[in-house]
Amino acid sequence: MDRKPDPAPYEGDVARIVLIGTVLWLASGVALLPFWGPLDDHGFLWLIGTCFCGAFFGVLGHAKVRARDRRAGRG
């Protein structure tokens, strides 16, 4: 059985995609803050932490993508 060739790398604006995802994680975390009490009462307080962890790792990912783009001469 022959192996299919690898697809071409995505050439779009990856930094913008990561930034949009990061903003969405942050907005979700902020939107959940007023519901801290009910979330805690029902055992779903981890949702707030997940949102802010997603935003944190999004910031790291955005920095990594920007550095990669600068090295490649795209930014």
Wavefront OBJ file of the C-alpha trace (Angstrom):
o trace
v 0.000 0.000 0.000
v 1.497 3.329 -1.093
v 1.628 6.263 1.259
v -0.085 9.435 0.119
v 2.144 12.532 -0.034
v 1.945 14.998 2.832
v -0.345 17.974 2.232
v 1.217 21.353 1.605
v 1.657 23.534 4.708
v -1.019 26.118 5.363
v 0.171 29.489 4.064
v -2.525 31.694 5.593
v -2.201 34.161 8.461
v -1.743 31.689 11.314
v -0.880 34.441 13.818
v -4.287 36.040 13.259
v -6.062 32.704 13.707
v -4.228 32.075 16.997
v -4.978 35.623 18.147
v -8.707 35.217 17.428
v -8.774 31.956 19.374
v -6.941 33.575 22.276
v -9.402 36.461 22.393
v -12.321 34.020 22.338
v -10.862 32.046 25.273
v -10.311 35.265 27.220
v -13.795 36.583 26.458
v -15.319 33.271 27.518
v -13.432 33.367 30.816
v -14.507 36.930 31.518
v -18.114 36.107 30.574
v -18.133 33.244 33.092
v -16.797 35.312 36.004
v -20.245 36.617 37.088
v -21.360 32.990 37.406
v -18.564 32.022 39.816
v -20.982 31.078 42.631
v -23.347 28.854 40.647
v -20.451 27.221 38.819
v -18.767 26.487 42.148
v -22.005 25.150 43.629
v -22.438 22.661 40.799
v -18.785 21.653 40.443
v -18.085 23.461 37.189
v -15.640 26.083 38.445
v -12.972 24.368 36.337
v -14.555 25.993 33.275
v -13.198 29.399 34.295
v -9.727 27.975 34.781
v -9.899 26.228 31.428
v -10.775 29.482 29.672
v -7.905 31.399 31.240
v -5.456 28.548 30.588
v -6.589 28.589 26.949
v -5.954 32.331 26.808
v -2.524 31.924 28.442
v -1.432 29.205 26.050
v -2.860 31.229 23.176
v -0.579 34.123 24.109
v 2.389 31.729 24.155
v 1.309 30.235 20.824
v 0.882 33.646 19.263
v 4.402 34.633 20.326
v 5.762 31.373 18.906
v 3.960 31.819 15.572
v 5.094 35.454 15.289
v 8.708 34.443 15.974
v 8.459 31.672 13.385
v 7.037 34.102 10.831
v 9.826 36.616 11.497
v 12.463 33.898 11.013
v 10.824 32.894 7.752
v 10.774 36.529 6.567
v 6.983 36.785 6.541
v 6.403 39.343 9.171
l 1 2 3 4 5 6 7 8 9 10 11 12 13 14 15 16 17 18 19 20 21 22 23 24 25 26 27 28 29 30 31 32 33 34 35 36 37 38 39 40 41 42 43 44 45 46 47 48 49 50 51 52 53 54 55 56 57 58 59 60 61 62 63 64 65 66 67 68 69 70 71 72 73 74 75
